Amino acid sequence: MDLKPISYNKIEQLIRKGVNIPTPLTIDVGDEVNIDQISGKGVKIYPGCRIYGEKTVISSGVQLGYEAPVTVDNCQLGPKVELKGGFFKKSVFLEKANMGLGGHVREACLLEEQANGAHCVGLKHTILFPFVTLGSLINFCDCLMAGGTSRKDHSEVGSSYIHFNFTPEGDKTTASLIGDVPRGVMLNKPPIFLGGQGGMVGPLRIGYGDVVAAGSILREDVDMEKQLIVGKSPSAKIVGLTPRAYPNLSRVVENNILYIANLIALEQWYLHVRRMFFEHQEFGHLILAAILENLQIAREERMKRLKDMAAKTSVSSDKEKGAPEIIRAKQAFSEKGKWLEELLTSDVSNTAGEEKRDSFLNALVKHKKEHGDNYVEVIQGLPPHVSAGGTKWLDAIVNLICEQAGKALPALNMFKKYRSNPT
């Protein structure tokens, strides 16, 4: 009786390539998996693992399943990534990123270099910049987090933390910016600390260097940097509920547009900056293509959630008659939904800050020739004035989108800061 799994031919090919598979009869490899996209250098697949997806990429030094079986489905794993146990689907992990036992990482996640999580971490549509560290028992979907300069100086989320990303109205217009893209990509900002046993009610914005005390539930933006934030519990009460009131509509829409603008800026960063580093990396072109696809999926998800909420705001309740400014804001948002979609899917980012971009890229290319191909080392070694120039380029993208949105929706009174600080 032949006890070999159906996929054993592919498993034998992996072994011949040099992949270390101690117990080959316990793993499963899908028929659609492209063996040519799996490195034979230093890869180890522990018992019970499953590898699926025609777009799956496994680079050199990857370790799968050391703590428990791992399922990888259409993920792209950079060098020396460690997925120690859990389920991982349609996400990208860059060099030395790692996740512990019980990880549950779903669509459109991006963990950059050395970003990591301990056991039982749930992510979806989450972007973690280099070094960001998540503790245990965390639900952190629909977030972008930056900050920190090394594995010893990193942004961190304490254990048992929750990003609340679903409202009683069924909305998920709740994506939060912890840090931002224009400054975060430079890898020179102070870390952000979100204390354990806490949470944040998205969509929120948090500044660099902020420390949120353990047990705090954040419900308001904290744009200022280097603040100690101790959340206060709301007073107990029972009041009448007005369905679809959206009293904070302006802030919610503003934060969503700002989040999408940051995604667009990050896409430009990958197209113009990170591309040159992936050119020298094993499977680099495949990993870059997957990242750009995920960023597009992330934009579409945020736009879909905005459109869904806009459809709901077109219906006003009788109780809103005493708040005409809220009614006007809801009507304006509902009517401008199509225009917002056109703005947020346009190619305006391709030319925004073009002169600043070209100046920065020229300096970066020169610096890279002198300092090699290691992305983290090259970016951290940039002279301060060069880093500042790159931030100005990405800020120009974010600001232009926010300015146009603010001008088109005056009833929502959004983005006054961006309109008053032209680039």
LUMDREN-735125 format. One line per field, with one value per residue (C-alpha): residue number from 1; residue in one letter; z, x, y. Coordinates in nm, 2 decimals, padded with zeros to 4 digits. Each point is the difference from the previous one (the first is absolute). Example, Ala and Ser with C-alpha at 12.3 -4.5 7.8 and 13.67 -1.06 7.14 Angstrom:
k <- [1 / 2]
r <- [a / s]
w <- [00.78 / -00.07]
u <- [01.23 / 00.14]
v <- [-00.45 / 00.34]
***
This chain:
k <- [1 / 2 / 3 / 4 / 5 / 6 / 7 / 8 / 9 / 10 / 11 / 12 / 13 / 14 / 15 / 16 / 17 / 18 / 19 / 20 / 21 / 22 / 23 / 24 / 25 / 26 / 27 / 28 / 29 / 30 / 31 / 32 / 33 / 34 / 35 / 36 / 37 / 38 / 39 / 40 / 41 / 42 / 43 / 44 / 45 / 46 / 47 / 48 / 49 / 50 / 51 / 52 / 53 / 54 / 55 / 56 / 57 / 58 / 59 / 60 / 61 / 62 / 63 / 64 / 65 / 66 / 67 / 68 / 69 / 70 / 71 / 72 / 73 / 74 / 75 / 76 / 77 / 78 / 79 / 80 / 81 / 82 / 83 / 84 / 85 / 86 / 87 / 88 / 89 / 90 / 91 / 92 / 93 / 94 / 95 / 96 / 97 / 98 / 99 / 100 / 101 / 102 / 103 / 104 / 105 / 106 / 107 / 108 / 109 / 110 / 111 / 112 / 113 / 114 / 115 / 116 / 117 / 118 / 119 / 120 / 121 / 122 / 123 / 124 / 125 / 126 / 127 / 128 / 129 / 130 / 131 / 132 / 133 / 134 / 135 / 136 / 137 / 138 / 139 / 140 / 141 / 142 / 143 / 144 / 145 / 146 / 147 / 148 / 149 / 150 / 151 / 152 / 153 / 154 / 155 / 156 / 157 / 158 / 159 / 160 / 161 / 162 / 163 / 164 / 165 / 166 / 167 / 168 / 169 / 170 / 171 / 172 / 173 / 174 / 175 / 176 / 177 / 178 / 179 / 180 / 181 / 182 / 183 / 184 / 185 / 186 / 187 / 188 / 189 / 190 / 191 / 192 / 193 / 194 / 195 / 196 / 197 / 198 / 199 / 200 / 201 / 202 / 203 / 204 / 205 / 206 / 207 / 208 / 209 / 210 / 211 / 212 / 213 / 214 / 215 / 216 / 217 / 218 / 219 / 220 / 221 / 222 / 223 / 224 / 225 / 226 / 227 / 228 / 229 / 230 / 231 / 232 / 233 / 234 / 235 / 236 / 237 / 238 / 239 / 240 / 241 / 242 / 243 / 244 / 245 / 246 / 247 / 248 / 249 / 250 / 251 / 252 / 253 / 254 / 255 / 256 / 257 / 258 / 259 / 260 / 261 / 262 / 263 / 264 / 265 / 266 / 267 / 268 / 269 / 270 / 271 / 272 / 273 / 274 / 275 / 276 / 277 / 278 / 279 / 280 / 281 / 282 / 283 / 284 / 285 / 286 / 287 / 288 / 289 / 290 / 291 / 292 / 293 / 294 / 295 / 296 / 297 / 298 / 299 / 300 / 301 / 302 / 303 / 304 / 305 / 306 / 307 / 308 / 309 / 310 / 311 / 312 / 313 / 314 / 315 / 316 / 317 / 318 / 319 / 320 / 321 / 322 / 323 / 324 / 325 / 326 / 327 / 328 / 329 / 330 / 331 / 332 / 333 / 334 / 335 / 336 / 337 / 338 / 339 / 340 / 341 / 342 / 343 / 344 / 345 / 346 / 347 / 348 / 349 / 350 / 351 / 352 / 353 / 354 / 355 / 356 / 357 / 358 / 359 / 360 / 361 / 362 / 363 / 364 / 365 / 366 / 367 / 368 / 369 / 370 / 371 / 372 / 373 / 374 / 375 / 376 / 377 / 378 / 379 / 380 / 381 / 382 / 383 / 384 / 385 / 386 / 387 / 388 / 389 / 390 / 391 / 392 / 393 / 394 / 395 / 396 / 397 / 398 / 399 / 400 / 401 / 402 / 403 / 404 / 405 / 406 / 407 / 408 / 409 / 410 / 411 / 412 / 413 / 414 / 415 / 416 / 417 / 418 / 419 / 420 / 421 / 422 / 423]
r <- [m / d / l / k / p / i / s / y / n / k / i / e / q / l / i / r / k / g / v / n / i / p / t / p / l / t / i / d / v / g / d / e / v / n / i / d / q / i / s / g / k / g / v / k / i / y / p / g / c / r / i / y / g / e / k / t / v / i / s / s / g / v / q / l / g / y / e / a / p / v / t / v / d / n / c / q / l / g / p / k / v / e / l / k / g / g / f / f / k / k / s / v / f / l / e / k / a / n / m / g / l / g / g / h / v / r / e / a / c / l / l / e / e / q / a / n / g / a / h / c / v / g / l / k / h / t / i / l / f / p / f / v / t / l / g / s / l / i / n / f / c / d / c / l / m / a / g / g / t / s / r / k / d / h / s / e / v / g / s / s / y / i / h / f / n / f / t / p / e / g / d / k / t / t / a / s / l / i / g / d / v / p / r / g / v / m / l / n / k / p / p / i / f / l / g / g / q / g / g / m / v / g / p / l / r / i / g / y / g / d / v / v / a / a / g / s / i / l / r / e / d / v / d / m / e / k / q / l / i / v / g / k / s / p / s / a / k / i / v / g / l / t / p / r / a / y / p / n / l / s / r / v / v / e / n / n / i / l / y / i / a / n / l / i / a / l / e / q / w / y / l / h / v / r / r / m / f / f / e / h / q / e / f / g / h / l / i / l / a / a / i / l / e / n / l / q / i / a / r / e / e / r / m / k / r / l / k / d / m / a / a / k / t / s / v / s / s / d / k / e / k / g / a / p / e / i / i / r / a / k / q / a / f / s / e / k / g / k / w / l / e / e / l / l / t / s / d / v / s / n / t / a / g / e / e / k / r / d / s / f / l / n / a / l / v / k / h / k / k / e / h / g / d / n / y / v / e / v / i / q / g / l / p / p / h / v / s / a / g / g / t / k / w / l / d / a / i / v / n / l / i / c / e / q / a / g / k / a / l / p / a / l / n / m / f / k / k / y / r / s / n / p / t]
w <- [00.00 / -00.11 / 00.29 / -00.19 / -00.04 / -00.35 / 00.01 / 00.07 / -00.35 / 00.08 / 00.35 / -00.16 / -00.23 / 00.30 / 00.18 / -00.31 / -00.01 / 00.35 / 00.21 / 00.34 / 00.06 / 00.29 / -00.03 / -00.37 / 00.04 / 00.24 / -00.23 / -00.29 / -00.30 / -00.24 / -00.37 / -00.09 / 00.20 / -00.22 / 00.12 / -00.18 / 00.24 / 00.31 / 00.08 / 00.09 / 00.22 / 00.37 / -00.02 / 00.27 / 00.01 / 00.32 / 00.04 / -00.08 / -00.22 / -00.31 / -00.30 / -00.25 / -00.27 / -00.34 / 00.12 / 00.31 / 00.03 / 00.26 / 00.01 / 00.14 / 00.37 / 00.06 / 00.30 / 00.01 / 00.29 / 00.28 / 00.27 / -00.17 / -00.35 / -00.25 / -00.30 / -00.26 / -00.28 / -00.27 / 00.23 / -00.10 / 00.25 / -00.01 / 00.13 / 00.35 / 00.07 / 00.29 / 00.02 / 00.31 / 00.00 / -00.14 / -00.32 / -00.25 / -00.31 / -00.28 / 00.20 / -00.04 / 00.26 / -00.07 / 00.13 / 00.36 / 00.06 / 00.23 / 00.17 / 00.30 / 00.08 / -00.09 / -00.25 / -00.22 / -00.28 / -00.28 / -00.32 / -00.09 / 00.29 / -00.03 / 00.27 / -00.09 / 00.11 / 00.36 / 00.07 / 00.23 / 00.22 / 00.30 / 00.04 / -00.10 / -00.21 / -00.25 / -00.30 / -00.31 / -00.22 / 00.24 / -00.09 / 00.24 / -00.08 / 00.10 / 00.36 / 00.11 / 00.27 / 00.10 / 00.33 / 00.06 / -00.03 / -00.23 / -00.26 / -00.21 / -00.33 / -00.23 / 00.13 / -00.12 / 00.26 / -00.03 / 00.24 / 00.15 / -00.13 / 00.09 / 00.17 / 00.33 / -00.07 / -00.16 / 00.01 / 00.20 / 00.07 / 00.34 / 00.05 / 00.00 / -00.22 / -00.23 / -00.29 / 00.00 / -00.38 / -00.02 / 00.10 / 00.12 / -00.34 / -00.18 / -00.12 / -00.04 / -00.09 / 00.29 / -00.12 / 00.23 / -00.06 / 00.28 / -00.13 / -00.38 / -00.33 / -00.09 / 00.33 / 00.08 / -00.31 / 00.10 / 00.30 / 00.23 / 00.20 / 00.37 / 00.08 / 00.10 / 00.29 / 00.04 / 00.35 / 00.05 / 00.10 / -00.20 / -00.33 / -00.24 / -00.17 / -00.37 / -00.20 / 00.21 / -00.05 / 00.24 / 00.00 / 00.02 / 00.34 / 00.17 / 00.29 / 00.08 / 00.35 / 00.05 / 00.02 / -00.19 / -00.27 / -00.25 / -00.16 / -00.12 / -00.23 / 00.16 / -00.28 / 00.24 / 00.04 / 00.32 / 00.22 / 00.29 / -00.05 / 00.28 / -00.13 / 00.22 / 00.02 / -00.11 / 00.27 / 00.03 / -00.16 / -00.20 / -00.27 / -00.31 / -00.31 / -00.33 / -00.28 / -00.27 / 00.18 / -00.09 / 00.23 / -00.08 / -00.37 / -00.09 / 00.20 / -00.12 / -00.37 / 00.05 / 00.17 / -00.28 / -00.28 / 00.19 / 00.03 / -00.37 / -00.08 / 00.21 / -00.19 / -00.32 / 00.12 / 00.11 / -00.34 / -00.16 / 00.25 / -00.11 / -00.37 / 00.01 / 00.30 / 00.11 / -00.36 / -00.03 / 00.31 / -00.11 / -00.33 / 00.19 / 00.21 / -00.07 / -00.14 / 00.05 / -00.30 / 00.12 / 00.35 / -00.12 / -00.24 / 00.30 / 00.22 / -00.27 / -00.05 / 00.37 / 00.03 / -00.28 / 00.18 / 00.32 / -00.19 / -00.15 / 00.34 / 00.16 / -00.29 / 00.01 / 00.37 / -00.06 / -00.28 / 00.22 / 00.28 / -00.26 / -00.11 / 00.36 / 00.07 / -00.28 / 00.24 / 00.28 / 00.31 / 00.14 / 00.31 / -00.21 / -00.08 / 00.29 / -00.14 / -00.35 / -00.03 / 00.04 / -00.26 / -00.24 / 00.06 / -00.06 / -00.31 / -00.14 / 00.07 / -00.15 / -00.32 / -00.04 / 00.03 / -00.37 / -00.01 / 00.30 / -00.17 / -00.31 / 00.20 / 00.21 / -00.30 / -00.23 / -00.11 / 00.17 / 00.22 / -00.30 / -00.04 / 00.35 / 00.14 / -00.32 / 00.04 / 00.37 / -00.10 / -00.27 / 00.23 / 00.27 / -00.24 / -00.14 / 00.35 / 00.09 / -00.30 / 00.07 / 00.36 / -00.09 / -00.23 / 00.29 / 00.27 / -00.17 / -00.05 / 00.36 / 00.00 / 00.38 / 00.02 / -00.30 / 00.11 / 00.36 / -00.13 / -00.21 / 00.10 / 00.19 / -00.28 / -00.25 / 00.23 / 00.04 / -00.37 / -00.04 / 00.26 / -00.18 / -00.32 / 00.17 / 00.20 / -00.33 / -00.11 / 00.32 / 00.02 / -00.35 / 00.04 / 00.33 / -00.13 / -00.29 / 00.21 / 00.25 / -00.26 / -00.17 / 00.33 / 00.18 / 00.20 / 00.18 / 00.10 / -00.05 / -00.05 / 00.11 / 00.10 / -00.34 / -00.18 / 00.22 / -00.05 / -00.38 / -00.13]
u <- [00.00 / 00.15 / -00.03 / 00.16 / -00.21 / -00.12 / 00.24 / 00.31 / 00.15 / 00.02 / 00.13 / 00.28 / 00.08 / 00.04 / 00.22 / 00.22 / 00.03 / 00.13 / -00.31 / 00.03 / -00.32 / 00.06 / -00.33 / -00.11 / -00.30 / -00.17 / -00.01 / -00.22 / 00.09 / -00.27 / 00.01 / -00.01 / 00.32 / 00.29 / 00.31 / 00.22 / -00.13 / 00.14 / 00.36 / 00.22 / 00.24 / -00.05 / -00.38 / -00.15 / -00.35 / -00.10 / -00.26 / -00.37 / 00.05 / -00.22 / 00.11 / -00.26 / -00.04 / 00.16 / 00.14 / 00.17 / 00.36 / 00.25 / 00.34 / 00.32 / 00.03 / -00.38 / -00.11 / -00.36 / -00.17 / 00.26 / -00.27 / -00.30 / -00.12 / -00.02 / -00.23 / 00.13 / -00.24 / 00.12 / 00.24 / 00.34 / 00.27 / 00.33 / 00.34 / 00.02 / -00.37 / -00.13 / -00.37 / 00.00 / -00.36 / -00.34 / -00.18 / 00.13 / -00.18 / 00.07 / 00.25 / 00.36 / 00.28 / 00.34 / 00.34 / 00.01 / -00.37 / -00.14 / -00.32 / -00.05 / -00.23 / -00.37 / 00.05 / -00.30 / 00.11 / -00.26 / -00.02 / 00.20 / 00.24 / 00.36 / 00.26 / 00.32 / 00.35 / 00.02 / -00.36 / -00.13 / -00.27 / -00.01 / -00.26 / -00.37 / 00.01 / -00.28 / 00.06 / -00.19 / 00.07 / 00.28 / 00.33 / 00.30 / 00.31 / 00.34 / 00.06 / -00.36 / -00.07 / -00.34 / -00.04 / -00.23 / -00.38 / -00.04 / -00.27 / 00.15 / -00.18 / -00.03 / 00.30 / 00.33 / 00.27 / 00.34 / 00.27 / 00.33 / 00.35 / 00.11 / -00.10 / 00.11 / -00.19 / -00.33 / -00.37 / -00.19 / -00.35 / -00.05 / -00.17 / -00.38 / -00.04 / -00.29 / -00.05 / -00.38 / -00.08 / -00.37 / -00.29 / -00.35 / -00.12 / 00.20 / 00.26 / 00.37 / 00.11 / 00.24 / 00.36 / 00.25 / 00.33 / 00.25 / 00.28 / -00.02 / 00.17 / 00.20 / 00.19 / -00.02 / 00.18 / 00.31 / 00.05 / 00.12 / -00.31 / -00.05 / -00.20 / -00.36 / -00.12 / -00.35 / -00.04 / -00.14 / -00.35 / -00.11 / -00.15 / -00.09 / -00.33 / 00.09 / 00.04 / 00.27 / 00.33 / 00.29 / 00.33 / 00.36 / 00.14 / -00.34 / -00.04 / -00.35 / -00.03 / -00.10 / -00.38 / -00.09 / -00.27 / 00.07 / -00.29 / 00.16 / 00.29 / 00.33 / 00.20 / 00.26 / 00.32 / 00.17 / -00.31 / -00.10 / -00.36 / -00.21 / -00.35 / -00.30 / -00.30 / -00.33 / -00.26 / -00.27 / -00.33 / -00.30 / -00.12 / -00.22 / 00.17 / -00.04 / 00.08 / 00.24 / 00.05 / 00.37 / 00.08 / 00.37 / -00.04 / 00.25 / 00.28 / -00.08 / 00.01 / 00.31 / 00.19 / -00.10 / 00.11 / 00.32 / 00.06 / -00.06 / 00.23 / 00.27 / -00.05 / 00.04 / 00.32 / 00.13 / -00.07 / 00.21 / 00.28 / 00.00 / -00.02 / 00.29 / 00.21 / -00.04 / -00.01 / 00.38 / 00.06 / -00.22 / 00.20 / 00.29 / -00.21 / -00.10 / -00.36 / 00.01 / -00.22 / -00.26 / -00.01 / -00.02 / -00.29 / -00.18 / 00.05 / -00.13 / -00.30 / -00.07 / 00.02 / -00.25 / -00.23 / 00.04 / -00.10 / -00.30 / -00.11 / 00.01 / -00.18 / -00.27 / -00.05 / -00.03 / -00.26 / -00.20 / -00.01 / -00.09 / -00.30 / -00.12 / 00.03 / -00.24 / -00.28 / -00.06 / -00.21 / -00.26 / 00.21 / 00.27 / -00.22 / 00.16 / 00.35 / 00.00 / 00.38 / 00.00 / -00.27 / 00.19 / 00.32 / -00.18 / -00.16 / 00.32 / 00.19 / -00.27 / -00.01 / 00.37 / 00.07 / 00.07 / 00.23 / 00.20 / 00.04 / 00.14 / 00.24 / 00.13 / 00.05 / 00.14 / 00.37 / 00.05 / 00.27 / 00.22 / 00.09 / -00.06 / 00.32 / 00.18 / 00.30 / 00.04 / -00.02 / 00.27 / 00.23 / -00.04 / 00.05 / 00.31 / 00.15 / -00.12 / 00.15 / 00.34 / -00.02 / -00.10 / 00.30 / 00.23 / -00.18 / -00.13 / -00.33 / -00.13 / -00.32 / -00.02 / 00.37 / -00.01 / -00.32 / 00.13 / 00.33 / -00.15 / 00.11 / -00.28 / -00.05 / -00.05 / -00.25 / -00.18 / -00.02 / -00.16 / -00.25 / -00.09 / -00.06 / -00.24 / -00.17 / -00.07 / -00.20 / -00.19 / -00.07 / -00.12 / -00.26 / -00.11 / -00.02 / -00.21 / -00.24 / -00.03 / -00.09 / -00.25 / -00.18 / -00.02 / -00.30 / 00.22 / 00.25 / 00.30 / 00.37 / 00.04 / 00.35 / 00.10 / -00.17 / 00.19 / 00.34 / 00.05 / 00.29]
v <- [00.00 / 00.34 / 00.25 / 00.28 / 00.32 / 00.10 / 00.29 / -00.22 / 00.06 / 00.37 / -00.07 / -00.21 / 00.29 / 00.23 / -00.25 / -00.03 / 00.39 / -00.01 / 00.08 / -00.16 / -00.20 / -00.24 / -00.19 / 00.04 / -00.23 / 00.25 / 00.31 / 00.09 / 00.21 / 00.11 / -00.10 / 00.37 / 00.08 / 00.11 / -00.18 / 00.25 / 00.27 / -00.19 / 00.04 / -00.30 / 00.20 / -00.04 / -00.06 / -00.23 / -00.13 / -00.17 / -00.28 / 00.07 / 00.30 / 00.08 / 00.22 / 00.11 / 00.27 / 00.06 / 00.34 / -00.14 / 00.10 / -00.14 / 00.16 / -00.13 / -00.06 / -00.02 / -00.22 / -00.13 / -00.17 / -00.02 / 00.05 / -00.15 / -00.08 / 00.28 / 00.06 / 00.24 / 00.09 / 00.24 / 00.18 / 00.15 / -00.06 / 00.19 / -00.12 / -00.15 / 00.04 / -00.22 / -00.10 / -00.22 / -00.12 / 00.11 / 00.10 / 00.25 / 00.11 / 00.25 / 00.21 / 00.10 / -00.04 / 00.17 / -00.10 / -00.14 / 00.07 / -00.26 / -00.12 / -00.23 / -00.29 / 00.05 / 00.28 / 00.08 / 00.24 / 00.05 / 00.20 / 00.32 / 00.00 / 00.12 / -00.06 / 00.18 / -00.09 / -00.14 / 00.08 / -00.27 / -00.14 / -00.24 / -00.27 / 00.03 / 00.31 / 00.08 / 00.23 / 00.10 / 00.30 / 00.09 / 00.17 / -00.01 / 00.19 / -00.14 / -00.10 / 00.04 / -00.26 / -00.14 / -00.19 / -00.30 / -00.04 / 00.30 / 00.09 / 00.28 / 00.01 / 00.31 / 00.19 / 00.15 / 00.03 / 00.15 / 00.14 / -00.12 / -00.03 / -00.35 / -00.33 / 00.16 / 00.33 / -00.11 / 00.09 / -00.25 / -00.12 / -00.16 / -00.33 / -00.04 / 00.32 / 00.05 / 00.24 / 00.04 / 00.00 / -00.07 / 00.22 / -00.08 / 00.14 / -00.26 / 00.25 / -00.08 / 00.36 / -00.04 / -00.03 / 00.16 / 00.17 / -00.06 / 00.22 / 00.07 / -00.08 / 00.32 / -00.01 / -00.37 / -00.12 / 00.19 / -00.23 / 00.28 / 00.09 / -00.08 / -00.32 / 00.00 / -00.22 / -00.12 / -00.16 / -00.34 / -00.09 / 00.31 / 00.09 / 00.28 / 00.07 / 00.07 / 00.20 / 00.17 / 00.18 / -00.03 / 00.20 / -00.12 / -00.04 / -00.03 / -00.24 / -00.13 / -00.13 / -00.37 / -00.05 / 00.31 / 00.01 / 00.28 / 00.17 / 00.32 / 00.10 / 00.09 / 00.18 / 00.15 / -00.19 / -00.13 / 00.00 / -00.22 / -00.10 / -00.14 / -00.09 / 00.06 / -00.23 / 00.16 / 00.06 / -00.27 / 00.11 / -00.11 / 00.23 / -00.01 / -00.13 / 00.18 / -00.24 / 00.13 / 00.33 / 00.02 / 00.29 / -00.04 / -00.03 / 00.27 / -00.15 / -00.35 / 00.10 / 00.21 / -00.28 / -00.25 / 00.24 / 00.06 / -00.37 / -00.06 / 00.29 / -00.17 / -00.33 / 00.19 / 00.16 / -00.34 / -00.14 / 00.27 / -00.07 / -00.37 / 00.10 / 00.25 / -00.10 / -00.36 / -00.13 / 00.06 / -00.21 / -00.29 / -00.02 / -00.16 / -00.24 / -00.36 / 00.00 / 00.38 / 00.07 / -00.24 / 00.14 / 00.36 / -00.09 / -00.16 / 00.31 / 00.23 / -00.23 / 00.00 / 00.38 / 00.02 / -00.24 / 00.20 / 00.32 / -00.17 / -00.13 / 00.34 / 00.16 / -00.27 / 00.06 / 00.38 / -00.06 / -00.23 / 00.26 / 00.27 / -00.20 / -00.02 / 00.37 / 00.09 / -00.09 / 00.25 / -00.07 / 00.24 / 00.06 / 00.17 / 00.30 / 00.18 / -00.04 / 00.15 / 00.00 / -00.38 / -00.04 / 00.22 / -00.19 / -00.34 / 00.12 / 00.14 / -00.32 / -00.21 / 00.21 / 00.02 / -00.37 / -00.05 / 00.30 / -00.12 / -00.34 / 00.17 / 00.21 / -00.29 / -00.23 / 00.27 / 00.02 / 00.34 / -00.16 / -00.06 / 00.37 / 00.14 / 00.14 / -00.11 / 00.24 / -00.11 / -00.36 / 00.03 / 00.19 / -00.26 / -00.30 / 00.15 / 00.03 / -00.35 / -00.16 / 00.16 / -00.10 / -00.36 / -00.04 / 00.08 / -00.21 / -00.31 / -00.17 / -00.05 / 00.20 / 00.07 / 00.10 / 00.22 / 00.19 / 00.04 / 00.13 / 00.28 / 00.35 / 00.18 / 00.25 / -00.28 / -00.18 / 00.33 / 00.04 / -00.34 / 00.08 / 00.33 / -00.20 / -00.25 / 00.28 / 00.18 / -00.31 / -00.03 / 00.38 / 00.03 / -00.28 / 00.14 / 00.36 / -00.10 / -00.21 / 00.29 / 00.25 / -00.23 / -00.07 / 00.34 / -00.12 / -00.25 / 00.27 / -00.24 / 00.04 / 00.36 / -00.08 / -00.13 / 00.30 / 00.24 / -00.17 / -00.02 / -00.20]
***
